[in-house]
Amino acid sequence: MFKQHFGMKFNPFDKEIETNSLYISDDMKELESRLKYIQNNRGIFLLIGEPGSGKSSSLRRFADNLGPSLFKPCYFSLLTISVGDFYRALTELLGEEPRFRKVDLFRQIQSAISSLYYEQRITPVIIIDEIHMASTAILDDLRMLFNFKMDSANPFILILAGQPHIRNKLALNVCNPLKQRISLKYSMKGLSLPETEDYIKSRLTMAGASADIFTEQAIASIHDSSKGFPRNINNLAVASLMLCATGKHESVNEEIVYQANMEIAG
């Protein structure tokens, strides 16, 4: 309804946006520089961020820009599964038919990674999202699973992405060996107030609407409520636009954002 009201060609805050159209904040620029380092040097990278901070979108952009002749992205969103299920899922992502015993799966995964890197000259890029949900057993096995040539080689890129409480798990003694093997890490910070304004206006313009639909006070309110995290900004912007269209207002003000925030909070 709000698309017609504001003359938009599409929902400017929809999550199904092409990665080449993502807003590049200072946060994302810093993350991309670190991802570039791990791309060139391989090893284990830890990405930490609050829900909706842009972790998955940034990793999707990173994976989309990898040359398919040189890299094989394997994305896995980790849920509460057993170690065996994790092994089988990873084996399938690497293009193998999973065996039955854990020890065979272990060898199968290491063999597939080694074959890709040393024989086919393709670096496997294994992205495990929601790593904070992993059991300590899985975290401990990751350390052994990605130990090659007596821990002297990294024929892989392993990216672990999760919410801040992954730090608590990695602080446990059982996870210390994995923590020591993390060669680089980054914590998402969110958009600044000027970036939030630029983000909202650029999205509106892209959808064919006026960039000034949201007042400065409304944008400031969205930034404060969302903490600068893109998903929260999107949700609050859409809810505000819907209320604005329902009330047949021409612009979104601070009061409308407040009402939208109350609706979202439930």
Secondary structure, DSSP 8 states (H G I E B T S, - for coil): -HHHHHT-SS-TT-S---GGGS---HHHHHHHHHHHHHHHH-EEEEEE--TTSSHHHHHHHHHHTS-TTTEEEEEEE--S--HHHHHHHHHHHTT----SSHHHHHHHHHHHHHIIIIIS--EEEEEEESGGGS-HHHHHHHHHHT-BTTTTB--SEEEEEE-TTHHHHHTSGGGHHHHHHEEEEEE-----HHHHHHHHHHHHHHTTS-TTSB-HHHHHHHHHHHTT-HHHHHHHHHHHHHHHHHTT-SSB-HHHHHHHHHHHH-
